Amino acid sequence: MTETTVDYPLVVVGAGAGGLVVAIGAAKAGKKVLMIERGTYGGDCTNFGCIPSKALIAAAELAHGIKASEAYGVAAPAERPIWSEAFTRTRRIVQEILHHEDPQALKEHGVDALTGTASFVDSHTLEVSDASGNITTVRAKQIVLATGSRPLVPPIKGLLDTPYLTNETLFDLEKPPASIIVMGGGPIGSEMTQALCRLGSRVTLVQREPHVLMKEDSEAAHIVQEAFVQEGITLQLSSMAVEVRYDATEFQVDVKDGEGKVHTLVAQQLLVATGRVPNSHNLGLDKAGVTATPQGYIEIDTYGRTSQKHIWAVGDITGYALFTHMAENQGRTVLTNLLLPWPFRKKLDLKQSVPRVTYTDPELAHVGLSEEEAIAQYGAKKIAVYRVPLKEVDRAITAGRTEGLVKVVTKRWSSKILGATIVAPRAGEMLCEISLAKHAGVPLRKLSGLIHPYPTYSLALRRASDGWLKETILPAVMKLIGR
């Protein structure tokens, strides 16, 4: 075991999306930077989240397309396709992207890297322990915490004694399991439920709430849920696991339904996707005087500073919208504030509507307030909701994808955009137009004058903007003049 001491003007703890933005940006600006990472450079998104999940989803979409080809007048192969290489491809893509984020890549950007677990000694000093037990004491003038989050493992009897999967271990599988129980119907659970089903697994989804994707607009979530049912996924809704057992070949999960009855589910694998918790437990925040919530999220001000003004925090560890794009956005703001003098510092817009996408098929994309939230905040009489089902959109009809909708929530008379939900193929791409309009303060009615190429799914947004005139203004005018 060796002990060394180093000094840096800037230290970034955590090589995920937010930390990489700060470290690389600061190095390009000429600062001497040290990045500390426990081992998974690239963070959760590259290693266990966005990248592998979307790679697997891409394979699943292709598999589903082959199975559904006859509906489009295309002869499907007679033999049953083999999808065992989907996980191999997924891991290959992860490794390809990691080459741009590993210690060697960081060195090329001018960032020094230190692999090990960091904890505070005091507010300016970190102790980093590597896998061999070597200790490096790091003194820093400025510190940025970007340690992300990890899967929440619920306190279910017997669960910890089993080889359950999380999103951090799922992609280590060699092939899709014959059967799997997915615990949790949020974005991760829903995406992997559908992908694994399409790759040949028999999937049962256990969800405590009455439908999947409970944080989303209920009308939109039910469209996705109906797609699950159509594809043969078994849904155990309003249900919760109470005990888990494993006998070396299969999992046995006792599930209590809404009526209090307990029955046993059996499957080859079990995926736990019940939420996230911040990676702050081993940082020694108390020694640094950094304030955190009881749940472990670090409290920050509008500039990204913690209770210690030279210690900053970005990403999941702050508890604001646990998305890669949010971490990057926070990272850019903190980077600006580290580089520029006080008069030029930027504030984090922590109240800004953060767009989000669940990559099921159809995708579910959302920004701003839902219909229910808008009614609660403004009252039903002051808002207008414009719905355009995809069955009325020519591109959706030609593609045979009419199961979705566009739903825009606005102030009634001004058509100020309060929120929007889109359920459609590539809904995430469609959301950008409405998200930009909302961010720039462009009312929905103005989108009616924007020429949209025909035929595209985005014409549904123009149809929604036409609704302000047809469904709100004209009826009011006709009533006013007595016709």
C-alpha positions in Angstrom: 0.0 0.0 0.0 1.3 3.5 -0.9 0.2 6.9 0.2 0.6 10.1 -1.9 -0.6 13.6 -1.8 -1.6 15.8 -4.8 -2.9 19.3 -5.2 -5.3 20.5 -7.9 -7.2 23.8 -8.5 -10.2 21.8 -9.7 -11.3 18.2 -8.8 -14.4 16.5 -10.3 -15.7 13.5 -8.5 -17.7 11.2 -10.9 -17.1 10.6 -14.6 -20.7 10.6 -15.7 -22.5 13.0 -18.1 -22.4 16.1 -15.8 -18.9 15.5 -14.5 -17.4 15.0 -18.0 -18.9 18.3 -19.2 -17.2 20.2 -16.3 -13.9 18.4 -16.4 -13.3 18.4 -20.2 -14.7 22.0 -20.6 -12.4 23.3 -17.8 -9.4 21.5 -19.2 -10.0 23.0 -22.6 -10.1 26.4 -20.9 -6.7 25.8 -19.6 -7.4 24.7 -16.0 -5.5 21.8 -14.4 -8.2 19.2 -13.6 -8.4 15.9 -11.8 -11.3 13.6 -12.3 -11.9 10.9 -9.7 -14.0 7.9 -10.6 -14.7 4.6 -8.8 -14.3 2.6 -12.1 -17.2 3.0 -14.4 -16.0 5.9 -16.5 -18.9 7.3 -18.6 -21.4 7.0 -15.7 -24.7 5.2 -15.5 -25.9 6.4 -18.9 -23.1 5.0 -20.9 -22.6 1.8 -18.9 -26.0 0.8 -17.7 -28.6 3.2 -18.8 -29.3 5.2 -22.0 -26.7 3.5 -24.3 -27.2 -0.2 -23.6 -30.9 0.1 -23.1 -31.5 1.9 -26.4 -29.1 -0.5 -28.2 -31.2 -3.4 -26.9 -34.4 -1.6 -27.8 -33.2 -1.1 -31.4 -32.7 -4.9 -31.7 -36.1 -5.5 -30.1 -37.7 -3.1 -32.6 -36.2 -5.0 -35.5 -37.3 -8.3 -34.0 -40.8 -7.0 -33.6 -40.8 -5.7 -37.2 -39.9 -9.1 -38.6 -42.6 -10.7 -36.6 -45.2 -8.2 -37.8 -44.0 -8.1 -41.4 -47.0 -9.9 -42.8 -49.3 -7.1 -41.8 -47.4 -4.9 -44.3 -47.6 -7.4 -47.1 -44.0 -8.7 -46.6 -43.3 -12.4 -46.3 -41.7 -13.2 -42.9 -39.0 -16.0 -42.7 -40.5 -19.4 -41.9 -37.9 -20.3 -39.3 -37.9 -18.7 -35.8 -35.2 -15.9 -35.7 -32.5 -16.2 -33.1 -31.9 -13.1 -30.9 -29.1 -14.3 -28.7 -26.6 -11.9 -30.2 -28.6 -8.8 -29.2 -26.8 -8.6 -25.8 -23.4 -9.1 -27.4 -24.1 -6.2 -29.8 -25.3 -4.0 -26.9 -22.0 -4.6 -25.0 -20.0 -3.9 -28.1 -21.7 -0.5 -28.6 -21.1 0.4 -24.9 -17.4 -0.4 -25.3 -17.2 1.7 -28.5 -18.6 4.7 -26.7 -16.5 4.2 -23.6 -13.4 4.7 -25.7 -14.3 8.4 -25.8 -14.8 8.6 -22.1 -12.1 6.4 -20.5 -8.9 7.6 -18.7 -6.9 7.6 -22.0 -9.5 9.7 -23.7 -9.6 12.1 -20.8 -5.8 12.4 -20.9 -6.1 13.5 -24.5 -8.5 16.2 -23.4 -6.0 17.4 -20.8 -7.8 15.8 -17.8 -5.9 13.7 -15.3 -7.8 10.7 -14.0 -7.6 8.9 -10.7 -9.5 5.6 -10.3 -10.7 5.0 -6.7 -13.4 5.7 -4.1 -13.3 9.3 -2.8 -14.5 10.6 0.6 -14.0 13.9 2.3 -11.4 14.4 5.0 -12.4 18.1 5.3 -14.0 20.6 3.0 -10.9 21.0 0.8 -9.4 17.5 1.1 -10.5 14.1 -0.4 -9.0 10.7 0.4 -9.1 8.3 -2.6 -8.7 4.6 -2.1 -8.1 2.3 -5.1 -8.7 -1.4 -5.5 -5.2 -2.3 -4.2 -5.6 -0.3 -1.1 -3.4 2.6 -2.2 -4.4 5.9 -0.7 -4.1 9.3 -2.5 -4.8 12.5 -0.6 -6.2 15.1 -2.9 -6.3 18.8 -1.9 -8.4 21.0 -4.1 -9.4 24.7 -4.3 -12.7 23.9 -6.1 -14.6 20.5 -6.0 -17.5 19.4 -8.2 -19.6 16.4 -7.0 -21.2 14.4 -9.9 -21.5 10.9 -8.4 -24.9 10.1 -9.9 -27.4 7.6 -8.6 -27.8 3.8 -8.4 -30.8 1.4 -8.4 -33.1 1.4 -5.4 -33.4 -2.1 -4.0 -36.6 -2.3 -2.0 -36.7 -4.1 1.4 -38.5 -7.3 0.2 -38.1 -10.4 2.3 -35.5 -12.7 0.7 -34.6 -10.4 -2.2 -31.0 -9.7 -1.1 -30.3 -13.4 -0.9 -31.0 -13.9 -4.6 -29.1 -13.1 -7.8 -31.6 -10.5 -8.9 -30.9 -8.2 -11.8 -30.9 -4.4 -12.0 -30.1 -2.1 -14.9 -26.4 -2.4 -13.8 -26.3 -6.2 -14.4 -29.1 -6.9 -16.9 -26.8 -6.3 -19.9 -24.3 -8.8 -18.7 -26.8 -11.6 -19.8 -25.6 -13.7 -22.8 -29.1 -14.0 -24.2 -32.7 -13.1 -23.5 -34.0 -15.3 -20.6 -36.8 -17.7 -21.3 -38.9 -15.9 -18.7 -38.5 -12.9 -16.5 -40.4 -11.0 -13.8 -39.9 -7.2 -14.0 -40.5 -5.4 -10.7 -41.5 -1.8 -11.3 -43.5 -0.1 -14.1 -41.6 3.2 -14.4 -39.5 4.1 -17.5 -36.7 1.6 -17.0 -39.1 -1.3 -16.1 -41.4 -0.5 -19.0 -38.7 -0.1 -21.6 -37.0 -3.4 -20.6 -40.3 -5.2 -20.3 -41.2 -4.5 -23.9 -37.7 -5.1 -25.3 -37.3 -8.4 -23.6 -40.7 -9.6 -24.7 -39.9 -8.7 -28.3 -36.7 -10.6 -28.0 -38.5 -13.8 -27.0 -38.8 -13.7 -23.2 -42.0 -14.4 -21.4 -42.4 -11.3 -19.3 -44.5 -10.5 -16.3 -44.5 -6.9 -15.1 -45.4 -6.3 -11.4 -46.5 -2.7 -10.7 -47.7 -1.3 -7.3 -49.8 1.3 -9.1 -53.0 0.8 -11.1 -51.2 1.4 -14.4 -47.7 1.7 -15.8 -45.8 5.0 -16.1 -47.7 6.6 -13.2 -45.9 9.9 -13.5 -47.1 10.4 -17.0 -50.4 11.6 -18.4 -52.9 8.8 -17.6 -54.4 8.8 -21.1 -51.0 8.5 -22.7 -49.8 5.9 -20.3 -52.8 3.7 -21.0 -51.9 3.7 -24.8 -48.5 2.3 -23.9 -50.1 -0.2 -21.5 -52.5 -1.4 -24.2 -49.5 -2.0 -26.5 -48.0 -4.2 -23.8 -51.1 -6.2 -23.6 -51.3 -6.6 -27.4 -47.8 -7.9 -27.4 -48.5 -10.6 -24.8 -46.9 -9.1 -21.7 -48.6 -10.2 -18.5 -49.4 -7.2 -16.2 -49.8 -7.6 -12.5 -51.1 -4.1 -11.6 -52.0 -2.8 -8.1 -49.7 -5.5 -6.9 -46.5 -5.7 -4.8 -43.9 -8.4 -4.2 -43.8 -9.5 -0.6 -41.2 -12.3 -0.7 -38.6 -13.6 -3.1 -36.9 -17.0 -3.3 -34.4 -18.6 -5.6 -33.6 -22.3 -5.9 -30.6 -22.2 -8.3 -32.8 -22.5 -11.5 -35.7 -20.1 -11.0 -37.1 -17.3 -9.0 -40.3 -17.6 -7.0 -41.9 -14.2 -6.2 -44.9 -14.0 -3.9 -47.1 -11.1 -5.0 -50.0 -9.5 -3.1 -52.7 -8.1 -5.3 -55.1 -5.2 -4.6 -57.5 -7.5 -2.8 -54.9 -8.7 -0.5 -54.6 -12.2 -2.1 -51.1 -13.6 -2.5 -50.0 -15.8 -5.4 -46.6 -17.0 -6.6 -44.9 -16.0 -9.9 -42.1 -18.2 -11.3 -39.5 -17.1 -13.8 -35.9 -17.7 -14.8 -34.8 -14.1 -14.0 -35.9 -11.2 -11.9 -35.3 -7.6 -12.8 -35.6 -5.0 -10.1 -36.5 -1.5 -11.5 -38.2 0.3 -8.6 -36.4 3.6 -8.7 -33.1 5.4 -8.0 -31.1 6.6 -4.9 -28.2 9.1 -4.9 -24.6 8.0 -4.6 -23.8 10.1 -1.7 -23.6 7.6 1.2 -19.8 7.1 1.1 -18.7 10.7 0.4 -18.4 11.8 4.0 -20.4 14.9 3.3 -20.6 15.7 7.1 -16.8 16.1 7.2 -17.0 18.6 4.4 -19.9 20.5 5.9 -22.1 19.8 2.8 -25.8 19.8 3.5 -28.0 17.0 2.1 -31.6 15.9 2.4 -32.6 12.9 4.5 -32.7 10.9 1.2 -29.1 11.8 0.4 -29.6 14.4 -2.3 -27.2 17.4 -2.1 -28.8 20.8 -1.7 -27.6 23.4 -4.1 -28.3 27.1 -4.8 -29.2 28.6 -8.1 -25.6 28.7 -9.2 -25.0 25.0 -8.5 -23.1 25.6 -5.2 -23.5 23.5 -2.1 -23.6 24.8 1.5 -19.8 25.1 1.0 -19.4 27.7 -1.8 -16.3 26.1 -3.3 -18.0 22.7 -3.5 -20.5 22.3 -6.4 -22.9 19.5 -7.4 -24.5 18.5 -10.7 -26.6 15.6 -12.0 -28.7 13.0 -10.2 -27.0 13.7 -6.8 -28.9 17.0 -6.7 -32.3 15.3 -7.1 -33.5 17.6 -9.9 -34.9 15.5 -12.8 -32.7 12.4 -12.9 -31.9 12.5 -16.6 -28.6 12.6 -18.5 -29.7 15.8 -20.4 -30.4 17.5 -17.0 -27.0 16.5 -15.7 -25.3 17.9 -18.8 -27.3 21.1 -18.6 -26.3 21.6 -14.9 -22.7 20.8 -15.8 -22.6 23.5 -18.5 -23.9 26.1 -16.0 -21.5 25.1 -13.3 -18.6 25.1 -15.9 -19.5 28.7 -16.8 -19.6 29.7 -13.2 -16.2 28.1 -12.5 -14.5 29.9 -15.4 -16.1 33.4 -15.4 -15.9 36.1 -12.7 -19.0 36.8 -10.5 -20.8 39.4 -12.7 -21.0 36.9 -15.6 -22.1 33.8 -13.7 -25.2 32.0 -14.8 -28.1 30.8 -12.7 -29.6 27.3 -13.0 -33.2 27.4 -14.1 -34.4 24.8 -11.7 -38.0 25.6 -12.5 -37.5 25.1 -16.3 -39.6 22.4 -17.8 -37.4 19.4 -18.4 -38.5 17.3 -21.4 -38.4 13.5 -20.9 -38.9 10.5 -23.1 -39.8 6.9 -22.3 -38.5 4.7 -25.1 -41.2 2.2 -25.3 -43.0 1.6 -28.6 -44.8 3.9 -29.1 -42.6 6.3 -27.3 -44.1 8.6 -24.7 -42.6 12.1 -24.6 -43.6 14.9 -22.3 -42.7 18.5 -21.3 -44.3 20.9 -18.8 -47.6 20.4 -17.0 -50.0 17.5 -17.6 -53.7 18.2 -18.0 -54.4 17.2 -14.4 -51.6 19.5 -13.1 -52.8 22.4 -15.3 -56.3 22.1 -14.0 -55.1 22.0 -10.4 -52.9 25.1 -10.9 -55.1 27.3 -13.1 -58.6 25.8 -13.0 -60.4 24.0 -15.7 -62.0 27.1 -17.2 -58.7 28.9 -17.8 -57.0 26.1 -19.8 -57.6 24.4 -23.1 -56.5 21.0 -24.1 -56.0 20.1 -27.8 -55.9 16.4 -28.8 -54.9 15.0 -32.1 -55.2 11.2 -32.4 -52.6 9.7 -34.8 -55.4 7.9 -36.6 -56.1 11.4 -38.1 -52.5 11.8 -39.3 -51.7 10.6 -42.8 -48.2 9.6 -42.1 -49.3 7.4 -39.2 -52.0 5.8 -41.4 -49.5 4.9 -44.1 -47.1 3.5 -41.5 -49.8 1.5 -39.8 -49.0 3.3 -36.5 -52.3 5.0 -35.5 -52.3 4.0 -31.8 -50.9 7.3 -30.4 -51.8 11.0 -29.9 -50.6 14.5 -29.5 -52.0 16.4 -26.5 -51.1 20.0 -25.9 -52.2 21.9 -22.7 -52.5 25.7 -23.0 -53.9 28.8 -21.4 -57.3 29.1 -23.0 -57.3 32.5 -24.7 -53.6 33.3 -25.2 -52.7 29.6 -26.2 -49.6 29.9 -24.0 -48.1 26.4 -23.9 -48.3 24.9 -20.4 -47.3 21.4 -21.4 -47.5 18.6 -24.0 -47.6 14.9 -24.2 -46.9 12.9 -27.4 -47.4 9.2 -27.9 -46.0 8.1 -31.2 -43.1 6.5 -33.0 -40.1 8.8 -32.4 -42.2 11.0 -30.1 -38.9 12.3 -28.6 -38.0 14.0 -31.9 -41.5 15.5 -32.2 -41.3 16.9 -28.7 -38.4 19.2 -29.6 -40.6 21.6 -31.6 -43.2 22.1 -28.9 -40.5 22.2 -26.2 -38.7 25.0 -28.0 -41.9 26.9 -28.5 -42.7 26.6 -24.8 -39.2 27.6 -23.8 -39.2 30.7 -26.1 -42.7 31.8 -25.1 -44.2 31.1 -28.5 -47.9 30.5 -28.1 -49.4 27.4 -29.7 -51.4 29.3 -32.3 -48.2 30.6 -33.9 -47.2 27.0 -34.9 -50.2 27.0 -37.3 -48.3 29.4 -39.6 -45.2 27.2 -39.6 -45.0 25.1 -42.7 -44.6 21.4 -41.8 -43.5 19.0 -44.4 -46.1 16.5 -45.6 -46.6 13.8 -44.7 -44.9 13.7 -41.3 -46.0 12.8 -37.8 -45.2 16.4 -36.8 -48.3 17.6 -38.8 -50.2 16.5 -35.7 -48.6 19.5 -33.9 -49.9 21.9 -36.6 -53.3 20.2 -36.2 -53.1 20.9 -32.5 -52.3 24.6 -33.2 -55.2 24.8 -35.6 -57.4 23.7 -32.7 -57.0 27.1 -30.9 -58.9 28.8 -33.7 -61.4 26.1 -34.5 -62.1 24.8 -30.9 -61.7 28.0 -28.8 -61.9 31.2 -30.7 -64.5 30.5 -33.4 -67.1 28.9 -30.9 -66.7 32.0 -28.7 -67.1 34.4 -31.6 -70.2 32.5 -32.9 -71.7 32.6 -29.4 -70.9 36.3 -29.1 -72.7 37.3 -32.3 -75.6 34.9 -31.6 -75.1 32.3 -34.3 
